[in-house]
Amino acid sequence: MPNPSLPPAVVRAHDPRPGLFLLGCAALCGVLSGLVMVAFRLLIDGAQMRLLGAGRLDDFAALAPLTRIALAGAGGAALGLLWARLPAATRAVGVAHVLERCAYHGARLPGINALLQFLGAASCLICGHSVGREGPAIHIGATAGSLLAERAALSLDARRLLVACGTAGGIAAAFNTPLAGVAFAVEVLLGLSALPNLTPVLLAAVVATAISRGFYGDHALLPAAPPGFDALAQLPGLALQGALTGLLAVAFVQALRTVAGRSQAAGPALRLTLGGLACGVIGAGWPEVMGLGYGTARAAIDGTLTALTLAPLLAAKFAATVLGLGLGLPGGLIGPSLVLGALAGGLSGHWLPGADPGLCALLGMGAMMGATLNAPLAALVALLELTQDPRLILPAMLTIAAADLVSHRVFGLPSVFVAQLQMRGIDWPPRERP
């Protein structure tokens, strides 16, 4: 069990203007987060273009079924062999790792873990594993902030604030959502009960987003809601959709717990090999579930997928994500939760009276993200920024609230990151220091 006592803060006494100095550190943290995420995406895009062909990013249907199995299985096996040679503390990655280090280790994040997160998550996405890039963005950005604070000999509070800056910058650069990055950092990392001055976090998110847009442009990741939709007329059905999405989030987190718990006795080599093979075997039948899966989400939003197509895709994406992440593949889970929400929402839109499947797919993304992460505010802001459509405010608030009510108030579901910490035997919330 980690020692909950935090190391004493180191004060940068020789800095006559700590406020301005901290803002400079925050801006530099945004630069580092943005550049690292651009490098992360360039590495994945370059490798996928070689594998899949130019202009076919994340299009694993371009490969033969047996090739998909071989690629995903070989990627999992290679990662497993590497992970097996590393100490357990070194191979800890992801948002749960960031939370643990902030709570129990004075917000000191080792650089080696972030490097392994970078390489491991990139390998997973190149090989078609059903993972996301947002969790790695958080880990890598948070580590940039932590190492910068260590280098500058800042106090504990300042170190935690720079970790939040890196977190916000990582999400902002990965999603092109600066405000959602700030909301996530506040809601998940810092906590709403004791908010610091958020100016450094805002600045880091702005700088990281500017760098990302400089490389990839400023465009909405998701299409806007259908024109002319009547939000008020659909509110009762959307409340039901949100509740059902909350149930899906409960099933998702519990399934992750089950797979991770039952496979803990196996070594990392076997677990990651099986996780890769599972993604490949499922992807042999449904290549749309491999990789990020944002193209599949967009198809659900466009309304081009029928209920008979959405139902097996939802089951396949659920199984591939649960098996891959539950068996330890070092990728993120925010992206897969968004895709699951889009598929489930599109499916519910086909049978809810008067519902629009495309609108339900959009709202399902926010509801699933909010319920899985226990971060409804971040989910709402992310959905609005991803679509750049303010008409979604009212219906999104309702579906996200309904999903949160069912998952967390009725079933007592913890955040998926807290569930991961608890599975590792780490007390959460942290004990108060005597």
Secondary structure, 3 states (H helix, E strand, C coil): CCCCCCCCCCCCCCCCCHHHHHHHHHHHHHHHHHHHHHHHHHHHHHHHHHHHCCCCCCCHHHCCHHHHHHHHHHHHHHHHHHHHCCCCCCCCCCHHHHHHHHHHCCCCCCHHHHHHHHHHHHHHHHCCCCCECHHHHHHHHHHHHHHHHHHCCCCHHHHHHHHHHHHHHHHHHHHCCHHHHHHHHHHHHHCCCCCCCCHHHHHHHHHHHHHHHHHHCCCCCCCCCCCCCCHHHHHHHHHHHHHHHHHHHHHHHHHHHHHHHHCCCCCHHHHHHHHHHHHHHHHHHCHHHCCCCHHHHHHHHHCCCCHHHHHHHHHHHHHHHHHHHHCCCCCECHHHHHHHHHHHHHHHHCCCCCCCHHHHHHHHHHHHHHHHHCCHHHHHHHHHHHHCCHHHHHHHHHHHHHHHHHHHHHCCCCCHHHHHHHHCCCCCCCCCCC
